[in-house]
Structure formats: structure tokens, C-alpha cells
Amino acid sequence: MTLKSSPCQDKCNWGPTDEVYEDKPLFACGSCGSQWVRTESWTPKQLDGSVPPGVKEEVIIARPWAAFSFGND
Ligand SMILES: [Zn+2]
């Protein structure tokens, strides 16, 4: 299995799925079908530019040093 990645970063609507990929929770974009887990080097963004719920926690697990870049919300 390979994660899907589609170029719809402008309209993305991310959320968790029931699936796991390599023992990590799998997230998917309801708009373009892209898939993401925390070992990916990029971070999903919603249409409004925010980091989707759940994704932030996953990124903090994988890249704690990146947490500050999310700011406070
Ligand atoms: Zn998308």
C-alpha cells in the first residue's frame, strides 16, 4: 500500500479514518482523497489554512520541535 497524494491543497478537508498505515493512524482528505500519516514530511492543511484536529497531535509525536509553529488556537 502506498499513500495517495493529490494536488488539491487549496480545498482540503482532512479528518481521521478508521484505518492504520504502518501502525500509525491514517488521515485522509475528503476532498481529493490524499492520505497522510505522521511520518510524512509535510503537514495537511484545511481550506482555511489550519492544521486539522488530530493531525496536530500526530505531528507533535513525530516532530516535537515543529509544535511551536502551530501557535495557540
Ligand atoms: Zn485534499
N, CA, C, O and the ligand as a Tripos MOL2 file, in Angstrom:
@<TRIPOS>MOLECULE
protein
  293   291    74     0     0
PROTEIN
NO_CHARGES

@<TRIPOS>ATOM
      1 N           0.8390   -1.1970    0.0000 N.3       1 MET1
      2 CA          0.0000    0.0000    0.0000 C.3       1 MET1
      3 C           0.8690    1.2400    0.0000 C.2       1 MET1
      4 O           1.8410    1.3330    0.7500 O.2       1 MET1
      5 N           0.5170    2.1800   -0.8370 N.am      2 THR2
      6 CA          1.2130    3.4590   -0.8770 C.3       2 THR2
      7 C           0.2020    4.5550   -0.5760 C.2       2 THR2
      8 O          -0.9420    4.5010   -1.0280 O.2       2 THR2
      9 N           0.6280    5.5320    0.1780 N.am      3 LEU3
     10 CA         -0.2630    6.6400    0.4820 C.3       3 LEU3
     11 C          -0.5550    7.4300   -0.7840 C.2       3 LEU3
     12 O           0.3210    7.6610   -1.6180 O.2       3 LEU3
     13 N          -1.8130    7.8370   -0.8990 N.am      4 LYS4
     14 CA         -2.1950    8.6570   -2.0420 C.3       4 LYS4
     15 C          -1.9050   10.1220   -1.7510 C.2       4 LYS4
     16 O          -2.0660   10.5870   -0.6230 O.2       4 LYS4
     17 N          -1.4850   10.8250   -2.7560 N.am      5 SER5
     18 CA         -1.2590   12.2530   -2.6110 C.3       5 SER5
     19 C          -1.7540   12.9420   -3.8620 C.2       5 SER5
     20 O          -1.2760   12.6730   -4.9640 O.2       5 SER5
     21 N          -2.7130   13.8310   -3.6850 N.am      6 SER6
     22 CA         -3.2950   14.5210   -4.8270 C.3       6 SER6
     23 C          -3.1430   16.0280   -4.6310 C.2       6 SER6
     24 O          -3.1190   16.5090   -3.4980 O.2       6 SER6
     25 N          -3.0440   16.7560   -5.7060 N.am      7 PRO7
     26 CA         -2.7680   18.1940   -5.6080 C.3       7 PRO7
     27 C          -4.0090   19.0440   -5.4060 C.2       7 PRO7
     28 O          -4.3610   19.8430   -6.2740 O.2       7 PRO7
     29 N          -4.6790   18.8810   -4.2680 N.am      8 CYS8
     30 CA         -5.8430   19.7420   -4.0340 C.3       8 CYS8
     31 C          -5.6790   20.5200   -2.7540 C.2       8 CYS8
     32 O          -6.6480   20.7310   -2.0240 O.2       8 CYS8
     33 N          -4.4730   20.9480   -2.4730 N.am      9 GLN9
     34 CA         -4.1610   21.5940   -1.2070 C.3       9 GLN9
     35 C          -5.0390   22.8200   -0.9240 C.2       9 GLN9
     36 O          -5.1190   23.2730    0.2180 O.2       9 GLN9
     37 N          -5.6910   23.3530   -1.9500 N.am     10 ASP10
     38 CA         -6.5000   24.5520   -1.7440 C.3      10 ASP10
     39 C          -7.8940   24.2600   -1.1980 C.2      10 ASP10
     40 O          -8.5530   25.1580   -0.6740 O.2      10 ASP10
     41 N          -8.3440   23.0230   -1.3140 N.am     11 LYS11
     42 CA         -9.7310   22.7220   -0.9480 C.3      11 LYS11
     43 C          -9.8250   21.5830    0.0520 C.2      11 LYS11
     44 O         -10.8620   20.9320    0.1750 O.2      11 LYS11
     45 N          -8.7360   21.3510    0.7610 N.am     12 CYS12
     46 CA         -8.6920   20.1270    1.5300 C.3      12 CYS12
     47 C          -9.5870   20.1480    2.7680 C.2      12 CYS12
     48 O          -9.8020   21.1850    3.3950 O.2      12 CYS12
     49 N         -10.0920   18.9730    3.0880 N.am     13 ASN13
     50 CA        -10.9660   18.7870    4.2310 C.3      13 ASN13
     51 C         -10.5410   17.4950    4.9150 C.2      13 ASN13
     52 O         -11.0650   16.4190    4.6270 O.2      13 ASN13
     53 N          -9.5870   17.6220    5.8220 N.am     14 TRP14
     54 CA         -8.9330   16.4520    6.4100 C.3      14 TRP14
     55 C          -9.6620   15.9290    7.6290 C.2      14 TRP14
     56 O         -10.3040   16.6780    8.3650 O.2      14 TRP14
     57 N          -9.5480   14.6320    7.8240 N.am     15 GLY15
     58 CA        -10.0770   14.0270    9.0250 C.3      15 GLY15
     59 C          -9.4720   12.6610    9.2340 C.2      15 GLY15
     60 O          -8.8710   12.0920    8.3230 O.2      15 GLY15
     61 N          -9.6310   12.1290   10.4400 N.am     16 PRO16
     62 CA         -9.1140   10.7870   10.7230 C.3      16 PRO16
     63 C          -9.9310    9.7260    9.9940 C.2      16 PRO16
     64 O         -11.0880    9.9560    9.6420 O.2      16 PRO16
     65 N          -9.3300    8.5770    9.7740 N.am     17 THR17
     66 CA        -10.0530    7.4340    9.2090 C.3      17 THR17
     67 C         -10.0190    6.3010   10.2310 C.2      17 THR17
     68 O          -9.3890    6.4160   11.2820 O.2      17 THR17
     69 N         -10.6970    5.2200    9.9120 N.am     18 ASP18
     70 CA        -10.6730    4.0450   10.7830 C.3      18 ASP18
     71 C          -9.4490    3.1810   10.5100 C.2      18 ASP18
     72 O          -9.2410    2.1650   11.1740 O.2      18 ASP18
     73 N          -8.6490    3.5780    9.5440 N.am     19 GLU19
     74 CA         -7.5570    2.7300    9.0910 C.3      19 GLU19
     75 C          -6.2370    3.0970    9.7570 C.2      19 GLU19
     76 O          -6.0630    4.1970   10.2800 O.2      19 GLU19
     77 N          -5.3240    2.1500    9.7210 N.am     20 VAL20
     78 CA         -3.9670    2.4140   10.1730 C.3      20 VAL20
     79 C          -3.0140    2.1080    9.0310 C.2      20 VAL20
     80 O          -3.2930    1.2560    8.1870 O.2      20 VAL20
     81 N          -1.9100    2.7950    9.0100 N.am     21 TYR21
     82 CA         -0.8850    2.5850    7.9950 C.3      21 TYR21
     83 C           0.4380    2.4620    8.7280 C.2      21 TYR21
     84 O           0.8840    3.4000    9.3890 O.2      21 TYR21
     85 N           1.0630    1.2980    8.6060 N.am     22 GLU22
     86 CA          2.3190    1.0390    9.3130 C.3      22 GLU22
     87 C           2.1870    1.3910   10.7910 C.2      22 GLU22
     88 O           3.0400    2.0650   11.3700 O.2      22 GLU22
     89 N           1.0940    0.9150   11.3850 N.am     23 ASP23
     90 CA          0.8200    1.0680   12.8130 C.3      23 ASP23
     91 C           0.5240    2.5080   13.2410 C.2      23 ASP23
     92 O           0.4910    2.8100   14.4340 O.2      23 ASP23
     93 N           0.3130    3.3820   12.2790 N.am     24 LYS24
     94 CA          0.0030    4.7730   12.6220 C.3      24 LYS24
     95 C          -1.3860    5.1240   12.1150 C.2      24 LYS24
     96 O          -1.8000    4.6290   11.0670 O.2      24 LYS24
     97 N          -2.1170    5.9720   12.8390 N.am     25 PRO25
     98 CA         -3.4550    6.3680   12.3860 C.3      25 PRO25
     99 C          -3.3930    7.0390   11.0180 C.2      25 PRO25
    100 O          -2.5470    7.8960   10.7630 O.2      25 PRO25
    101 N          -4.3000    6.6320   10.1550 N.am     26 LEU26
    102 CA         -4.3240    7.1720    8.7950 C.3      26 LEU26
    103 C          -5.3480    8.2970    8.7080 C.2      26 LEU26
    104 O          -6.5030    8.1400    9.1040 O.2      26 LEU26
    105 N          -4.9040    9.4270    8.1840 N.am     27 PHE27
    106 CA         -5.7930   10.5550    7.9200 C.3      27 PHE27
    107 C          -6.0270   10.6410    6.4220 C.2      27 PHE27
    108 O          -5.1850   10.2340    5.6210 O.2      27 PHE27
    109 N          -7.1810   11.1770    6.0580 N.am     28 ALA28
    110 CA         -7.4840   11.3040    4.6410 C.3      28 ALA28
    111 C          -8.2100   12.6150    4.3730 C.2      28 ALA28
    112 O          -8.9050   13.1570    5.2320 O.2      28 ALA28
    113 N          -8.0250   13.0990    3.1620 N.am     29 CYS29
    114 CA         -8.7080   14.3110    2.7170 C.3      29 CYS29
    115 C         -10.0050   13.9150    2.0340 C.2      29 CYS29
    116 O         -10.0000   13.1510    1.0690 O.2      29 CYS29
    117 N         -11.1130   14.4360    2.5360 N.am     30 GLY30
    118 CA        -12.4080   14.1210    1.9590 C.3      30 GLY30
    119 C         -12.6430   14.7750    0.6200 C.2      30 GLY30
    120 O         -13.5900   14.4340   -0.0880 O.2      30 GLY30
    121 N         -11.7860   15.7130    0.2680 N.am     31 SER31
    122 CA        -11.9400   16.4220   -0.9990 C.3      31 SER31
    123 C         -11.1890   15.7370   -2.1260 C.2      31 SER31
    124 O         -11.7650   15.4670   -3.1800 O.2      31 SER31
    125 N          -9.9130   15.4540   -1.9180 N.am     32 CYS32
    126 CA         -9.1000   14.9190   -3.0170 C.3      32 CYS32
    127 C          -8.6640   13.4830   -2.7930 C.2      32 CYS32
    128 O          -8.1330   12.8520   -3.7070 O.2      32 CYS32
    129 N          -8.8770   12.9560   -1.6030 N.am     33 GLY33
    130 CA         -8.5070   11.5750   -1.3560 C.3      33 GLY33
    131 C          -7.0580   11.3720   -0.9620 C.2      33 GLY33
    132 O          -6.6090   10.2320   -0.8390 O.2      33 GLY33
    133 N          -6.3210   12.4400   -0.7630 N.am     34 SER34
    134 CA         -4.9550   12.2850   -0.2830 C.3      34 SER34
    135 C          -4.9560   11.6250    1.0860 C.2      34 SER34
    136 O          -5.9170   11.7350    1.8470 O.2      34 SER34
    137 N          -3.8600   10.9380    1.3830 N.am     35 GLN35
    138 CA         -3.7330   10.2510    2.6570 C.3      35 GLN35
    139 C          -2.4610   10.7270    3.3640 C.2      35 GLN35
    140 O          -1.5050   11.1750    2.7310 O.2      35 GLN35
    141 N          -2.4820   10.6150    4.6840 N.am     36 TRP36
    142 CA         -1.3490   11.1340    5.4660 C.3      36 TRP36
    143 C          -1.1970   10.3520    6.7560 C.2      36 TRP36
    144 O          -2.1810    9.9860    7.3980 O.2      36 TRP36
    145 N           0.0360   10.1030    7.1230 N.am     37 VAL37
    146 CA          0.3840    9.6460    8.4620 C.3      37 VAL37
    147 C           1.5440   10.5060    8.9480 C.2      37 VAL37
    148 O           2.1610   11.2380    8.1740 O.2      37 VAL37
    149 N           1.8290   10.4050   10.2460 N.am     38 ARG38
    150 CA          2.7370   11.3750   10.8400 C.3      38 ARG38
    151 C           4.1760   11.2850   10.3480 C.2      38 ARG38
    152 O           4.9540   12.2160   10.5580 O.2      38 ARG38
    153 N           4.5410   10.1950    9.7030 N.am     39 THR39
    154 CA          5.9020   10.0950    9.1900 C.3      39 THR39
    155 C           6.0880   10.8120    7.8520 C.2      39 THR39
    156 O           7.2070   10.9150    7.3490 O.2      39 THR39
    157 N           4.9880   11.3060    7.2810 N.am     40 GLU40
    158 CA          5.1190   12.1150    6.0770 C.3      40 GLU40
    159 C           5.8190   13.4250    6.4340 C.2      40 GLU40
    160 O           5.6580   13.9380    7.5420 O.2      40 GLU40
    161 N           6.5880   13.9560    5.5020 N.am     41 SER41
    162 CA          7.3860   15.1500    5.8030 C.3      41 SER41
    163 C           6.5830   16.4390    5.6800 C.2      41 SER41
    164 O           7.0660   17.5120    6.0410 O.2      41 SER41
    165 N           5.3600   16.3350    5.1700 N.am     42 TRP42
    166 CA          4.5060   17.5140    5.0280 C.3      42 TRP42
    167 C           3.3490   17.4210    6.0100 C.2      42 TRP42
    168 O           3.0910   16.3580    6.5730 O.2      42 TRP42
    169 N           2.6660   18.5150    6.2110 N.am     43 THR43
    170 CA          1.5580   18.5670    7.1580 C.3      43 THR43
    171 C           0.2860   18.9840    6.4320 C.2      43 THR43
    172 O           0.2710   20.0150    5.7600 O.2      43 THR43
    173 N          -0.7780   18.2020    6.5560 N.am     44 PRO44
    174 CA         -2.0380   18.5750    5.8950 C.3      44 PRO44
    175 C          -2.5780   19.9030    6.4220 C.2      44 PRO44
    176 O          -2.4310   20.2270    7.6010 O.2      44 PRO44
    177 N          -3.1890   20.6420    5.5470 N.am     45 LYS45
    178 CA         -3.8240   21.9010    5.9310 C.3      45 LYS45
    179 C          -5.2540   21.9070    5.4150 C.2      45 LYS45
    180 O          -5.5480   21.4060    4.3290 O.2      45 LYS45
    181 N          -6.1420   22.4920    6.2300 N.am     46 GLN46
    182 CA         -7.5160   22.6540    5.7960 C.3      46 GLN46
    183 C          -7.6400   23.8230    4.8300 C.2      46 GLN46
    184 O          -6.6970   24.5780    4.5890 O.2      46 GLN46
    185 N          -8.8370   23.9340    4.2950 N.am     47 LEU47
    186 CA         -9.1350   25.0270    3.3730 C.3      47 LEU47
    187 C          -8.7610   26.3750    3.9730 C.2      47 LEU47
    188 O          -8.2630   27.2500    3.2640 O.2      47 LEU47
    189 N          -8.9940   26.5500    5.2590 N.am     48 ASP48
    190 CA         -8.7150   27.8390    5.9040 C.3      48 ASP48
    191 C          -7.2660   27.9720    6.3620 C.2      48 ASP48
    192 O          -6.8980   28.9680    6.9850 O.2      48 ASP48
    193 N          -6.4490   26.9730    6.0540 N.am     49 GLY49
    194 CA         -5.0370   27.0470    6.3960 C.3      49 GLY49
    195 C          -4.6920   26.4720    7.7520 C.2      49 GLY49
    196 O          -3.5220   26.4220    8.1310 O.2      49 GLY49
    197 N          -5.6960   26.0410    8.4820 N.am     50 SER50
    198 CA         -5.4400   25.4890    9.8060 C.3      50 SER50
    199 C          -4.9910   24.0360    9.7180 C.2      50 SER50
    200 O          -5.2200   23.3550    8.7190 O.2      50 SER50
    201 N          -4.3570   23.5870   10.7710 N.am     51 VAL51
    202 CA         -3.9630   22.1840   10.8550 C.3      51 VAL51
    203 C          -5.1580   21.4070   11.4000 C.2      51 VAL51
    204 O          -5.6950   21.7730   12.4450 O.2      51 VAL51
    205 N          -5.5840   20.3500   10.7240 N.am     52 PRO52
    206 CA         -6.7980   19.6260   11.1220 C.3      52 PRO52
    207 C          -6.6880   19.0230   12.5200 C.2      52 PRO52
    208 O          -5.5940   18.6590   12.9530 O.2      52 PRO52
    209 N          -7.8160   18.9140   13.2300 N.am     53 PRO53
    210 CA         -7.8230   18.2530   14.5380 C.3      53 PRO53
    211 C          -7.2490   16.8450   14.4280 C.2      53 PRO53
    212 O          -7.5420   16.1160   13.4800 O.2      53 PRO53
    213 N          -6.4430   16.4780   15.3890 N.am     54 GLY54
    214 CA         -5.8490   15.1420   15.3590 C.3      54 GLY54
    215 C          -4.5100   15.1360   14.6480 C.2      54 GLY54
    216 O          -3.5610   14.4900   15.0930 O.2      54 GLY54
    217 N          -4.4390   15.8600   13.5390 N.am     55 VAL55
    218 CA         -3.1700   15.9240   12.7990 C.3      55 VAL55
    219 C          -2.1030   16.6160   13.6540 C.2      55 VAL55
    220 O          -0.9470   16.1950   13.6940 O.2      55 VAL55
    221 N          -2.5190   17.6800   14.3300 N.am     56 LYS56
    222 CA         -1.5710   18.4210   15.1650 C.3      56 LYS56
    223 C          -0.9290   17.4970   16.1970 C.2      56 LYS56
    224 O           0.2870   17.5180   16.3880 O.2      56 LYS56
    225 N          -1.7520   16.6870   16.8600 N.am     57 GLU57
    226 CA         -1.2280   15.7720   17.8740 C.3      57 GLU57
    227 C          -0.2580   14.7610   17.2640 C.2      57 GLU57
    228 O           0.7480   14.3960   17.8720 O.2      57 GLU57
    229 N          -0.5820   14.3230   16.0570 N.am     58 GLU58
    230 CA          0.2900   13.3570   15.3850 C.3      58 GLU58
    231 C           1.6330   13.9880   15.0200 C.2      58 GLU58
    232 O           2.6840   13.3660   15.1730 O.2      58 GLU58
    233 N           1.5860   15.2150   14.5400 N.am     59 VAL59
    234 CA          2.8350   15.8860   14.1700 C.3      59 VAL59
    235 C           3.7060   16.1010   15.4080 C.2      59 VAL59
    236 O           4.9290   15.9690   15.3500 O.2      59 VAL59
    237 N           3.0710   16.4270   16.5090 N.am     60 ILE60
    238 CA          3.8280   16.6390   17.7420 C.3      60 ILE60
    239 C           4.5250   15.3460   18.1780 C.2      60 ILE60
    240 O           5.6300   15.3840   18.7180 O.2      60 ILE60
    241 N           3.8780   14.2090   17.9430 N.am     61 ILE61
    242 CA          4.5170   12.9290   18.2530 C.3      61 ILE61
    243 C           5.7450   12.7270   17.3610 C.2      61 ILE61
    244 O           6.8060   12.3130   17.8280 O.2      61 ILE61
    245 N           5.5800   13.0230   16.0840 N.am     62 ALA62
    246 CA          6.6430   12.7300   15.1200 C.3      62 ALA62
    247 C           7.7330   13.7990   15.1320 C.2      62 ALA62
    248 O           8.9170   13.4920   14.9970 O.2      62 ALA62
    249 N           7.3210   15.0530   15.2950 N.am     63 ARG63
    250 CA          8.2760   16.1540   15.1760 C.3      63 ARG63
    251 C           8.0090   17.1830   16.2730 C.2      63 ARG63
    252 O           7.4860   18.2610   15.9920 O.2      63 ARG63
    253 N           8.3620   16.8640   17.5180 N.am     64 PRO64
    254 CA          8.0430   17.7500   18.6430 C.3      64 PRO64
    255 C           8.5520   19.1660   18.4410 C.2      64 PRO64
    256 O           7.9390   20.1250   18.9090 O.2      64 PRO64
    257 N           9.6730   19.2950   17.7460 N.am     65 TRP65
    258 CA         10.2340   20.6190   17.5190 C.3      65 TRP65
    259 C           9.3720   21.4830   16.5980 C.2      65 TRP65
    260 O           9.5700   22.6950   16.5210 O.2      65 TRP65
    261 N           8.4250   20.8710   15.9060 N.am     66 ALA66
    262 CA          7.5710   21.6210   14.9880 C.3      66 ALA66
    263 C           6.3410   22.1840   15.6970 C.2      66 ALA66
    264 O           5.6060   22.9860   15.1200 O.2      66 ALA66
    265 N           6.1160   21.7720   16.9290 N.am     67 ALA67
    266 CA          4.8670   22.1170   17.6060 C.3      67 ALA67
    267 C           4.6910   23.6260   17.7350 C.2      67 ALA67
    268 O           3.5780   24.1420   17.6250 O.2      67 ALA67
    269 N           5.7920   24.3240   17.9680 N.am     68 PHE68
    270 CA          5.6720   25.7750   18.1910 C.3      68 PHE68
    271 C           5.0810   26.4720   16.9770 C.2      68 PHE68
    272 O           4.4330   27.5100   17.1110 O.2      68 PHE68
    273 N           5.2990   25.9100   15.7920 N.am     69 SER69
    274 CA          4.8590   26.5970   14.5800 C.3      69 SER69
    275 C           3.3460   26.6150   14.4370 C.2      69 SER69
    276 O           2.8190   27.3350   13.5880 O.2      69 SER69
    277 N           2.6350   25.8360   15.2500 N.am     70 PHE70
    278 CA          1.1740   25.8390   15.1870 C.3      70 PHE70
    279 C           0.5710   27.0100   15.9360 C.2      70 PHE70
    280 O          -0.5870   27.3650   15.7170 O.2      70 PHE70
    281 N           1.3570   27.6120   16.8230 N.am     71 GLY71
    282 CA          0.8410   28.7210   17.5990 C.3      71 GLY71
    283 C          -0.2170   28.2470   18.5760 C.2      71 GLY71
    284 O          -0.3370   27.0540   18.8530 O.2      71 GLY71
    285 N          -0.9650   29.1780   19.0820 N.am     72 ASN72
    286 CA         -2.0230   28.8730   20.0400 C.3      72 ASN72
    287 C          -3.3750   29.0960   19.3920 C.2      72 ASN72
    288 O          -3.6190   30.1340   18.7770 O.2      72 ASN72
    289 N          -4.2460   28.1190   19.5340 N.am     73 ASP73
    290 CA         -5.5810   28.3010   18.9760 C.3      73 ASP73
    291 C          -6.6190   27.6970   19.8680 C.2      73 ASP73
    292 O          -7.8090   27.7540   19.5570 O.2      73 ASP73
    293 ZN         -7.2100   17.3850   -0.4210 Zn       74 ZN74
@<TRIPOS>BOND
     1     1     2 1
     2     2     3 1
     3     3     4 2
     4     3     5 am
     5     5     6 1
     6     6     7 1
     7     7     8 2
     8     7     9 am
     9     9    10 1
    10    10    11 1
    11    11    12 2
    12    11    13 am
    13    13    14 1
    14    14    15 1
    15    15    16 2
    16    15    17 am
    17    17    18 1
    18    18    19 1
    19    19    20 2
    20    19    21 am
    21    21    22 1
    22    22    23 1
    23    23    24 2
    24    23    25 am
    25    25    26 1
    26    26    27 1
    27    27    28 2
    28    27    29 am
    29    29    30 1
    30    30    31 1
    31    31    32 2
    32    31    33 am
    33    33    34 1
    34    34    35 1
    35    35    36 2
    36    35    37 am
    37    37    38 1
    38    38    39 1
    39    39    40 2
    40    39    41 am
    41    41    42 1
    42    42    43 1
    43    43    44 2
    44    43    45 am
    45    45    46 1
    46    46    47 1
    47    47    48 2
    48    47    49 am
    49    49    50 1
    50    50    51 1
    51    51    52 2
    52    51    53 am
    53    53    54 1
    54    54    55 1
    55    55    56 2
    56    55    57 am
    57    57    58 1
    58    58    59 1
    59    59    60 2
    60    59    61 am
    61    61    62 1
    62    62    63 1
    63    63    64 2
    64    63    65 am
    65    65    66 1
    66    66    67 1
    67    67    68 2
    68    67    69 am
    69    69    70 1
    70    70    71 1
    71    71    72 2
    72    71    73 am
    73    73    74 1
    74    74    75 1
    75    75    76 2
    76    75    77 am
    77    77    78 1
    78    78    79 1
    79    79    80 2
    80    79    81 am
    81    81    82 1
    82    82    83 1
    83    83    84 2
    84    83    85 am
    85    85    86 1
    86    86    87 1
    87    87    88 2
    88    87    89 am
    89    89    90 1
    90    90    91 1
    91    91    92 2
    92    91    93 am
    93    93    94 1
    94    94    95 1
    95    95    96 2
    96    95    97 am
    97    97    98 1
    98    98    99 1
    99    99   100 2
   100    99   101 am
   101   101   102 1
   102   102   103 1
   103   103   104 2
   104   103   105 am
   105   105   106 1
   106   106   107 1
   107   107   108 2
   108   107   109 am
   109   109   110 1
   110   110   111 1
   111   111   112 2
   112   111   113 am
   113   113   114 1
   114   114   115 1
   115   115   116 2
   116   115   117 am
   117   117   118 1
   118   118   119 1
   119   119   120 2
   120   119   121 am
   121   121   122 1
   122   122   123 1
   123   123   124 2
   124   123   125 am
   125   125   126 1
   126   126   127 1
   127   127   128 2
   128   127   129 am
   129   129   130 1
   130   130   131 1
   131   131   132 2
   132   131   133 am
   133   133   134 1
   134   134   135 1
   135   135   136 2
   136   135   137 am
   137   137   138 1
   138   138   139 1
   139   139   140 2
   140   139   141 am
   141   141   142 1
   142   142   143 1
   143   143   144 2
   144   143   145 am
   145   145   146 1
   146   146   147 1
   147   147   148 2
   148   147   149 am
   149   149   150 1
   150   150   151 1
   151   151   152 2
   152   151   153 am
   153   153   154 1
   154   154   155 1
   155   155   156 2
   156   155   157 am
   157   157   158 1
   158   158   159 1
   159   159   160 2
   160   159   161 am
   161   161   162 1
   162   162   163 1
   163   163   164 2
   164   163   165 am
   165   165   166 1
   166   166   167 1
   167   167   168 2
   168   167   169 am
   169   169   170 1
   170   170   171 1
   171   171   172 2
   172   171   173 am
   173   173   174 1
   174   174   175 1
   175   175   176 2
   176   175   177 am
   177   177   178 1
   178   178   179 1
   179   179   180 2
   180   179   181 am
   181   181   182 1
   182   182   183 1
   183   183   184 2
   184   183   185 am
   185   185   186 1
   186   186   187 1
   187   187   188 2
   188   187   189 am
   189   189   190 1
   190   190   191 1
   191   191   192 2
   192   191   193 am
   193   193   194 1
   194   194   195 1
   195   195   196 2
   196   195   197 am
   197   197   198 1
   198   198   199 1
   199   199   200 2
   200   199   201 am
   201   201   202 1
   202   202   203 1
   203   203   204 2
   204   203   205 am
   205   205   206 1
   206   206   207 1
   207   207   208 2
   208   207   209 am
   209   209   210 1
   210   210   211 1
   211   211   212 2
   212   211   213 am
   213   213   214 1
   214   214   215 1
   215   215   216 2
   216   215   217 am
   217   217   218 1
   218   218   219 1
   219   219   220 2
   220   219   221 am
   221   221   222 1
   222   222   223 1
   223   223   224 2
   224   223   225 am
   225   225   226 1
   226   226   227 1
   227   227   228 2
   228   227   229 am
   229   229   230 1
   230   230   231 1
   231   231   232 2
   232   231   233 am
   233   233   234 1
   234   234   235 1
   235   235   236 2
   236   235   237 am
   237   237   238 1
   238   238   239 1
   239   239   240 2
   240   239   241 am
   241   241   242 1
   242   242   243 1
   243   243   244 2
   244   243   245 am
   245   245   246 1
   246   246   247 1
   247   247   248 2
   248   247   249 am
   249   249   250 1
   250   250   251 1
   251   251   252 2
   252   251   253 am
   253   253   254 1
   254   254   255 1
   255   255   256 2
   256   255   257 am
   257   257   258 1
   258   258   259 1
   259   259   260 2
   260   259   261 am
   261   261   262 1
   262   262   263 1
   263   263   264 2
   264   263   265 am
   265   265   266 1
   266   266   267 1
   267   267   268 2
   268   267   269 am
   269   269   270 1
   270   270   271 1
   271   271   272 2
   272   271   273 am
   273   273   274 1
   274   274   275 1
   275   275   276 2
   276   275   277 am
   277   277   278 1
   278   278   279 1
   279   279   280 2
   280   279   281 am
   281   281   282 1
   282   282   283 1
   283   283   284 2
   284   283   285 am
   285   285   286 1
   286   286   287 1
   287   287   288 2
   288   287   289 am
   289   289   290 1
   290   290   291 1
   291   291   292 2
@<TRIPOS>SUBSTRUCTURE
     1 MET1         2 RESIDUE 1 A MET
     2 THR2         6 RESIDUE 1 A THR
     3 LEU3        10 RESIDUE 1 A LEU
     4 LYS4        14 RESIDUE 1 A LYS
     5 SER5        18 RESIDUE 1 A SER
     6 SER6        22 RESIDUE 1 A SER
     7 PRO7        26 RESIDUE 1 A PRO
     8 CYS8        30 RESIDUE 1 A CYS
     9 GLN9        34 RESIDUE 1 A GLN
    10 ASP10       38 RESIDUE 1 A ASP
    11 LYS11       42 RESIDUE 1 A LYS
    12 CYS12       46 RESIDUE 1 A CYS
    13 ASN13       50 RESIDUE 1 A ASN
    14 TRP14       54 RESIDUE 1 A TRP
    15 GLY15       58 RESIDUE 1 A GLY
    16 PRO16       62 RESIDUE 1 A PRO
    17 THR17       66 RESIDUE 1 A THR
    18 ASP18       70 RESIDUE 1 A ASP
    19 GLU19       74 RESIDUE 1 A GLU
    20 VAL20       78 RESIDUE 1 A VAL
    21 TYR21       82 RESIDUE 1 A TYR
    22 GLU22       86 RESIDUE 1 A GLU
    23 ASP23       90 RESIDUE 1 A ASP
    24 LYS24       94 RESIDUE 1 A LYS
    25 PRO25       98 RESIDUE 1 A PRO
    26 LEU26      102 RESIDUE 1 A LEU
    27 PHE27      106 RESIDUE 1 A PHE
    28 ALA28      110 RESIDUE 1 A ALA
    29 CYS29      114 RESIDUE 1 A CYS
    30 GLY30      118 RESIDUE 1 A GLY
    31 SER31      122 RESIDUE 1 A SER
    32 CYS32      126 RESIDUE 1 A CYS
    33 GLY33      130 RESIDUE 1 A GLY
    34 SER34      134 RESIDUE 1 A SER
    35 GLN35      138 RESIDUE 1 A GLN
    36 TRP36      142 RESIDUE 1 A TRP
    37 VAL37      146 RESIDUE 1 A VAL
    38 ARG38      150 RESIDUE 1 A ARG
    39 THR39      154 RESIDUE 1 A THR
    40 GLU40      158 RESIDUE 1 A GLU
    41 SER41      162 RESIDUE 1 A SER
    42 TRP42      166 RESIDUE 1 A TRP
    43 THR43      170 RESIDUE 1 A THR
    44 PRO44      174 RESIDUE 1 A PRO
    45 LYS45      178 RESIDUE 1 A LYS
    46 GLN46      182 RESIDUE 1 A GLN
    47 LEU47      186 RESIDUE 1 A LEU
    48 ASP48      190 RESIDUE 1 A ASP
    49 GLY49      194 RESIDUE 1 A GLY
    50 SER50      198 RESIDUE 1 A SER
    51 VAL51      202 RESIDUE 1 A VAL
    52 PRO52      206 RESIDUE 1 A PRO
    53 PRO53      210 RESIDUE 1 A PRO
    54 GLY54      214 RESIDUE 1 A GLY
    55 VAL55      218 RESIDUE 1 A VAL
    56 LYS56      222 RESIDUE 1 A LYS
    57 GLU57      226 RESIDUE 1 A GLU
    58 GLU58      230 RESIDUE 1 A GLU
    59 VAL59      234 RESIDUE 1 A VAL
    60 ILE60      238 RESIDUE 1 A ILE
    61 ILE61      242 RESIDUE 1 A ILE
    62 ALA62      246 RESIDUE 1 A ALA
    63 ARG63      250 RESIDUE 1 A ARG
    64 PRO64      254 RESIDUE 1 A PRO
    65 TRP65      258 RESIDUE 1 A TRP
    66 ALA66      262 RESIDUE 1 A ALA
    67 ALA67      266 RESIDUE 1 A ALA
    68 PHE68      270 RESIDUE 1 A PHE
    69 SER69      274 RESIDUE 1 A SER
    70 PHE70      278 RESIDUE 1 A PHE
    71 GLY71      282 RESIDUE 1 A GLY
    72 ASN72      286 RESIDUE 1 A ASN
    73 ASP73      290 RESIDUE 1 A ASP
    74 ZN74       293 GROUP 0 **** ****
